[in-house]
Amino acid sequence: MAAGYYVVNRIAQNNGDHEVHVAGCHYFPTHRIDLGYHAGCATAVAAARMYFAQSNGCFWCSRECNTG
């Protein structure tokens, strides 16, 4: 798990997921909510679920928290 600055995308994917990204991700969203610094994606996804119940880690930058 990568420590860093995390955000959640305000725009859901086709499956309804709001993806959580770490700064530096190629897919870092423009329309986002800042989640702040986290030791890893697990706590960042938990924080994102306070905004969107259906939150998931980005396949590319938070793969260990991506459930598919």
N, CA, C and O atoms as a Tinker XYZ file with bonds, in Angstrom:
   272  protein
     1  N      0.839000   -1.182000    0.000000    73     2
     2  CA     0.000000    0.000000    0.000000    64     1     3
     3  C      0.879000    1.239000    0.000000    63     2     4     5
     4  O      1.864000    1.325000    0.734000    81     3
     5  N      0.510000    2.174000   -0.819000    73     3     6
     6  CA     1.312000    3.381000   -0.961000    64     5     7
     7  C      0.748000    4.510000   -0.105000    63     6     8     9
     8  O     -0.433000    4.848000   -0.192000    81     7
     9  N      1.612000    5.082000    0.717000    73     7    10
    10  CA     1.225000    6.278000    1.469000    64     9    11
    11  C      1.193000    7.443000    0.492000    63    10    12    13
    12  O      1.987000    7.505000   -0.447000    81    11
    13  N      0.266000    8.363000    0.723000    73    11    14
    14  CA     0.209000    9.522000   -0.145000    64    13    15
    15  C     -1.080000   10.297000    0.013000    63    14    16    17
    16  O     -1.877000   10.046000    0.917000    81    15
    17  N     -1.264000   11.236000   -0.883000    73    15    18
    18  CA    -2.441000   12.101000   -0.881000    64    17    19
    19  C     -3.507000   11.473000   -1.769000    63    18    20    21
    20  O     -3.276000   11.231000   -2.954000    81    19
    21  N     -4.664000   11.214000   -1.195000    73    19    22
    22  CA    -5.733000   10.504000   -1.896000    64    21    23
    23  C     -6.933000   11.394000   -2.169000    63    22    24    25
    24  O     -7.202000   12.353000   -1.446000    81    23
    25  N     -7.649000   11.048000   -3.238000    73    23    26
    26  CA    -8.900000   11.723000   -3.615000    64    25    27
    27  C     -9.887000   10.659000   -4.066000    63    26    28    29
    28  O     -9.510000    9.529000   -4.377000    81    27
    29  N    -11.169000   11.045000   -4.095000    73    27    30
    30  CA   -12.194000   10.181000   -4.666000    64    29    31
    31  C    -12.864000   10.935000   -5.803000    63    30    32    33
    32  O    -13.133000   12.132000   -5.699000    81    31
    33  N    -13.128000   10.226000   -6.880000    73    31    34
    34  CA   -13.764000   10.810000   -8.053000    64    33    35
    35  C    -15.238000   11.082000   -7.751000    63    34    36    37
    36  O    -15.953000   10.193000   -7.289000    81    35
    37  N    -15.690000   12.307000   -8.012000    73    35    38
    38  CA   -17.101000   12.660000   -7.819000    64    37    39
    39  C    -17.992000   11.973000   -8.854000    63    38    40    41
    40  O    -19.183000   11.772000   -8.615000    81    39
    41  N    -17.421000   11.615000   -9.995000    73    39    42
    42  CA   -18.183000   10.998000  -11.081000    64    41    43
    43  C    -18.020000    9.481000  -10.998000    63    42    44    45
    44  O    -16.903000    8.964000  -11.043000    81    43
    45  N    -19.118000    8.791000  -10.880000    73    43    46
    46  CA   -19.091000    7.332000  -10.753000    64    45    47
    47  C    -18.731000    6.668000  -12.080000    63    46    48    49
    48  O    -18.989000    7.207000  -13.157000    81    47
    49  N    -18.132000    5.487000  -11.972000    73    47    50
    50  CA   -17.870000    4.642000  -13.134000    64    49    51
    51  C    -19.207000    4.065000  -13.606000    63    50    52    53
    52  O    -20.225000    4.238000  -12.935000    81    51
    53  N    -19.212000    3.393000  -14.736000    73    51    54
    54  CA   -20.437000    2.786000  -15.274000    64    53    55
    55  C    -21.089000    1.810000  -14.297000    63    54    56    57
    56  O    -22.307000    1.638000  -14.312000    81    55
    57  N    -20.279000    1.169000  -13.446000    73    55    58
    58  CA   -20.813000    0.200000  -12.482000    64    57    59
    59  C    -21.254000    0.851000  -11.174000    63    58    60    61
    60  O    -21.711000    0.161000  -10.262000    81    59
    61  N    -21.120000    2.176000  -11.075000    73    59    62
    62  CA   -21.541000    2.901000   -9.876000    64    61    63
    63  C    -20.435000    3.193000   -8.891000    63    62    64    65
    64  O    -20.651000    3.933000   -7.932000    81    63
    65  N    -19.240000    2.628000   -9.099000    73    63    66
    66  CA   -18.112000    2.864000   -8.195000    64    65    67
    67  C    -17.566000    4.280000   -8.331000    63    66    68    69
    68  O    -17.469000    4.819000   -9.434000    81    67
    69  N    -17.214000    4.870000   -7.201000    73    67    70
    70  CA   -16.458000    6.121000   -7.162000    64    69    71
    71  C    -15.029000    5.708000   -6.829000    63    70    72    73
    72  O    -14.763000    5.212000   -5.734000    81    71
    73  N    -14.113000    5.910000   -7.767000    73    71    74
    74  CA   -12.752000    5.413000   -7.601000    64    73    75
    75  C    -11.895000    6.330000   -6.743000    63    74    76    77
    76  O    -11.981000    7.555000   -6.824000    81    75
    77  N    -11.061000    5.696000   -5.914000    73    75    78
    78  CA   -10.108000    6.384000   -5.048000    64    77    79
    79  C     -8.738000    6.319000   -5.729000    63    78    80    81
    80  O     -8.292000    5.253000   -6.153000    81    79
    81  N     -8.079000    7.485000   -5.827000    73    79    82
    82  CA    -6.780000    7.594000   -6.496000    64    81    83
    83  C     -5.766000    8.255000   -5.577000    63    82    84    85
    84  O     -6.127000    9.060000   -4.719000    81    83
    85  N     -4.505000    7.914000   -5.758000    73    83    86
    86  CA    -3.413000    8.568000   -5.049000    64    85    87
    87  C     -2.760000    9.573000   -6.004000    63    86    88    89
    88  O     -2.706000    9.346000   -7.212000    81    87
    89  N     -2.271000   10.669000   -5.458000    73    87    90
    90  CA    -1.610000   11.697000   -6.276000    64    89    91
    91  C     -0.516000   11.057000   -7.128000    63    90    92    93
    92  O      0.258000   10.228000   -6.650000    81    91
    93  N     -0.469000   11.453000   -8.376000    73    91    94
    94  CA     0.503000   10.914000   -9.316000    64    93    95
    95  C     -0.079000    9.858000  -10.234000    63    94    96    97
    96  O      0.560000    9.451000  -11.204000    81    95
    97  N     -1.299000    9.410000   -9.929000    73    95    98
    98  CA    -1.958000    8.418000  -10.789000    64    97    99
    99  C     -2.240000    9.037000  -12.154000    63    98   100   101
   100  O     -2.626000   10.202000  -12.254000    81    99
   101  N     -2.045000    8.252000  -13.183000    73    99   102
   102  CA    -2.323000    8.698000  -14.550000    64   101   103
   103  C     -3.803000    9.033000  -14.730000    63   102   104   105
   104  O     -4.157000    9.835000  -15.595000    81   103
   105  N     -4.665000    8.425000  -13.922000    73   103   106
   106  CA    -6.114000    8.623000  -14.030000    64   105   107
   107  C     -6.659000    9.538000  -12.927000    63   106   108   109
   108  O     -7.845000    9.486000  -12.604000    81   107
   109  N     -5.795000   10.368000  -12.356000    73   107   110
   110  CA    -6.187000   11.302000  -11.294000    64   109   111
   111  C     -7.323000   12.184000  -11.807000    63   110   112   113
   112  O     -7.158000   12.873000  -12.813000    81   111
   113  N     -8.481000   12.174000  -11.125000    73   111   114
   114  CA    -9.660000   12.855000  -11.663000    64   113   115
   115  C     -9.645000   14.365000  -11.478000    63   114   116   117
   116  O     -9.059000   14.886000  -10.529000    81   115
   117  N    -10.294000   15.050000  -12.395000    73   115   118
   118  CA   -10.478000   16.499000  -12.298000    64   117   119
   119  C    -11.586000   16.822000  -11.303000    63   118   120   121
   120  O    -11.469000   17.755000  -10.509000    81   119
   121  N    -12.657000   16.045000  -11.354000    73   119   122
   122  CA   -13.808000   16.246000  -10.468000    64   121   123
   123  C    -13.638000   15.314000   -9.274000    63   122   124   125
   124  O    -13.962000   14.128000   -9.346000    81   123
   125  N    -13.126000   15.864000   -8.179000    73   123   126
   126  CA   -12.738000   15.013000   -7.062000    64   125   127
   127  C    -13.051000   15.655000   -5.720000    63   126   128   129
   128  O    -13.291000   16.859000   -5.620000    81   127
   129  N    -13.040000   14.824000   -4.707000    73   127   130
   130  CA   -13.101000   15.267000   -3.315000    64   129   131
   131  C    -11.781000   14.861000   -2.687000    63   130   132   133
   132  O    -11.387000   13.697000   -2.763000    81   131
   133  N    -11.103000   15.803000   -2.073000    73   131   134
   134  CA    -9.827000   15.516000   -1.418000    64   133   135
   135  C    -10.061000   14.721000   -0.147000    63   134   136   137
   136  O    -10.910000   15.077000    0.670000    81   135
   137  N     -9.308000   13.645000    0.017000    73   135   138
   138  CA    -9.407000   12.796000    1.199000    64   137   139
   139  C     -8.236000   12.998000    2.147000    63   138   140   141
   140  O     -8.270000   12.536000    3.287000    81   139
   141  N     -7.201000   13.685000    1.680000    73   139   142
   142  CA    -6.034000   13.957000    2.518000    64   141   143
   143  C     -4.992000   12.853000    2.431000    63   142   144   145
   144  O     -5.065000   11.963000    1.583000    81   143
   145  N     -4.017000   12.937000    3.339000    73   143   146
   146  CA    -2.917000   11.975000    3.368000    64   145   147
   147  C     -3.329000   10.728000    4.140000    63   146   148   149
   148  O     -3.941000   10.810000    5.206000    81   147
   149  N     -2.981000    9.572000    3.579000    73   147   150
   150  CA    -3.279000    8.284000    4.206000    64   149   151
   151  C     -2.064000    7.383000    4.078000    63   150   152   153
   152  O     -1.271000    7.508000    3.145000    81   151
   153  N     -1.931000    6.469000    5.035000    73   151   154
   154  CA    -0.821000    5.516000    5.020000    64   153   155
   155  C     -0.980000    4.501000    3.891000    63   154   156   157
   156  O     -0.007000    3.873000    3.474000    81   155
   157  N     -2.204000    4.342000    3.398000    73   155   158
   158  CA    -2.474000    3.415000    2.307000    64   157   159
   159  C     -3.897000    3.569000    1.817000    63   158   160   161
   160  O     -4.670000    4.375000    2.335000    81   159
   161  N     -4.225000    2.783000    0.814000    73   159   162
   162  CA    -5.530000    2.937000    0.183000    64   161   163
   163  C     -6.686000    2.464000    1.051000    63   162   164   165
   164  O     -7.805000    2.945000    0.871000    81   163
   165  N     -6.466000    1.545000    1.982000    73   163   166
   166  CA    -7.561000    1.018000    2.798000    64   165   167
   167  C     -8.235000    2.121000    3.605000    63   166   168   169
   168  O     -9.463000    2.202000    3.634000    81   167
   169  N     -7.456000    2.959000    4.253000    73   167   170
   170  CA    -8.055000    4.049000    5.036000    64   169   171
   171  C     -8.619000    5.131000    4.116000    63   170   172   173
   172  O     -9.591000    5.801000    4.465000    81   171
   173  N     -8.011000    5.299000    2.947000    73   171   174
   174  CA    -8.527000    6.278000    1.988000    64   173   175
   175  C     -9.886000    5.833000    1.447000    63   174   176   177
   176  O    -10.789000    6.658000    1.305000    81   175
   177  N    -10.043000    4.555000    1.146000    73   175   178
   178  CA   -11.328000    4.044000    0.661000    64   177   179
   179  C    -12.376000    4.163000    1.773000    63   178   180   181
   180  O    -13.528000    4.504000    1.505000    81   179
   181  N    -11.988000    3.887000    2.997000    73   179   182
   182  CA   -12.918000    4.040000    4.126000    64   181   183
   183  C    -13.384000    5.491000    4.237000    63   182   184   185
   184  O    -14.562000    5.750000    4.485000    81   183
   185  N    -12.468000    6.430000    4.054000    73   183   186
   186  CA   -12.823000    7.850000    4.092000    64   185   187
   187  C    -13.741000    8.208000    2.922000    63   186   188   189
   188  O    -14.673000    8.997000    3.087000    81   187
   189  N    -13.489000    7.642000    1.756000    73   187   190
   190  CA   -14.312000    7.911000    0.575000    64   189   191
   191  C    -15.737000    7.412000    0.775000    63   190   192   193
   192  O    -16.684000    8.004000    0.258000    81   191
   193  N    -15.887000    6.329000    1.524000    73   191   194
   194  CA   -17.222000    5.769000    1.754000    64   193   195
   195  C    -18.075000    6.655000    2.648000    63   194   196   197
   196  O    -19.282000    6.437000    2.762000    81   195
   197  N    -17.471000    7.644000    3.279000    73   195   198
   198  CA   -18.247000    8.632000    4.027000    64   197   199
   199  C    -18.998000    9.545000    3.053000    63   198   200   201
   200  O    -20.018000   10.134000    3.411000    81   199
   201  N    -18.494000    9.661000    1.832000    73   199   202
   202  CA   -19.129000   10.465000    0.784000    64   201   203
   203  C    -19.988000    9.600000   -0.140000    63   202   204   205
   204  O    -21.125000    9.941000   -0.465000    81   203
   205  N    -19.411000    8.481000   -0.548000    73   203   206
   206  CA   -20.065000    7.584000   -1.505000    64   205   207
   207  C    -19.942000    6.152000   -0.987000    63   206   208   209
   208  O    -18.836000    5.619000   -0.888000    81   207
   209  N    -21.067000    5.535000   -0.659000    73   207   210
   210  CA   -21.047000    4.173000   -0.113000    64   209   211
   211  C    -20.360000    3.194000   -1.062000    63   210   212   213
   212  O    -19.703000    2.251000   -0.621000    81   211
   213  N    -20.516000    3.421000   -2.356000    73   211   214
   214  CA   -19.918000    2.532000   -3.353000    64   213   215
   215  C    -18.612000    3.143000   -3.851000    63   214   216   217
   216  O    -18.544000    3.688000   -4.952000    81   215
   217  N    -17.573000    3.041000   -3.013000    73   215   218
   218  CA   -16.236000    3.527000   -3.372000    64   217   219
   219  C    -15.307000    2.335000   -3.499000    63   218   220   221
   220  O    -15.481000    1.323000   -2.821000    81   219
   221  N    -14.310000    2.464000   -4.378000    73   219   222
   222  CA   -13.414000    1.366000   -4.693000    64   221   223
   223  C    -12.055000    1.943000   -5.072000    63   222   224   225
   224  O    -11.979000    3.053000   -5.597000    81   223
   225  N    -10.988000    1.201000   -4.812000    73   223   226
   226  CA    -9.655000    1.647000   -5.198000    64   225   227
   227  C     -9.461000    1.588000   -6.704000    63   226   228   229
   228  O     -9.997000    0.704000   -7.372000    81   227
   229  N     -8.700000    2.522000   -7.232000    73   227   230
   230  CA    -8.345000    2.532000   -8.654000    64   229   231
   231  C     -7.528000    1.277000   -8.988000    63   230   232   233
   232  O     -6.624000    0.899000   -8.243000    81   231
   233  N     -7.853000    0.643000  -10.105000    73   231   234
   234  CA    -7.136000   -0.558000  -10.542000    64   233   235
   235  C     -5.651000   -0.273000  -10.732000    63   234   236   237
   236  O     -4.823000   -1.151000  -10.490000    81   235
   237  N     -5.302000    0.932000  -11.159000    73   235   238
   238  CA    -3.914000    1.255000  -11.506000    64   237   239
   239  C     -3.085000    1.750000  -10.334000    63   238   240   241
   240  O     -1.923000    1.367000  -10.206000    81   239
   241  N     -3.649000    2.592000   -9.474000    73   239   242
   242  CA    -2.826000    3.169000   -8.406000    64   241   243
   243  C     -3.170000    2.658000   -7.012000    63   242   244   245
   244  O     -2.399000    2.860000   -6.074000    81   243
   245  N     -4.308000    2.006000   -6.866000    73   243   246
   246  CA    -4.734000    1.469000   -5.557000    64   245   247
   247  C     -5.259000    0.054000   -5.740000    63   246   248   249
   248  O     -6.308000   -0.315000   -5.211000    81   247
   249  N     -4.508000   -0.720000   -6.496000    73   247   250
   250  CA    -4.954000   -2.059000   -6.912000    64   249   251
   251  C     -5.287000   -2.972000   -5.732000    63   250   252   253
   252  O     -6.221000   -3.770000   -5.814000    81   251
   253  N     -4.528000   -2.861000   -4.628000    73   251   254
   254  CA    -4.800000   -3.739000   -3.501000    64   253   255
   255  C     -6.148000   -3.445000   -2.835000    63   254   256   257
   256  O     -6.632000   -4.245000   -2.035000    81   255
   257  N     -6.756000   -2.295000   -3.165000    73   255   258
   258  CA    -8.078000   -1.949000   -2.644000    64   257   259
   259  C     -9.149000   -1.985000   -3.726000    63   258   260   261
   260  O    -10.275000   -1.544000   -3.498000    81   259
   261  N     -8.811000   -2.501000   -4.887000    73   259   262
   262  CA    -9.765000   -2.615000   -5.989000    64   261   263
   263  C    -10.431000   -3.982000   -5.909000    63   262   264   265
   264  O     -9.759000   -5.013000   -5.896000    81   263
   265  N    -11.764000   -3.978000   -5.856000    73   263   266
   266  CA   -12.490000   -5.240000   -5.731000    64   265   267
   267  C    -13.084000   -5.698000   -7.061000    63   266   268   269
   268  O    -13.838000   -6.670000   -7.119000    81   267
   269  N    -12.733000   -4.984000   -8.121000    73   267   270
   270  CA   -13.161000   -5.422000   -9.437000    64   269   271
   271  C    -14.338000   -4.794000   -9.995000    63   270   272
   272  O    -14.747000   -5.127000  -11.108000    81   271
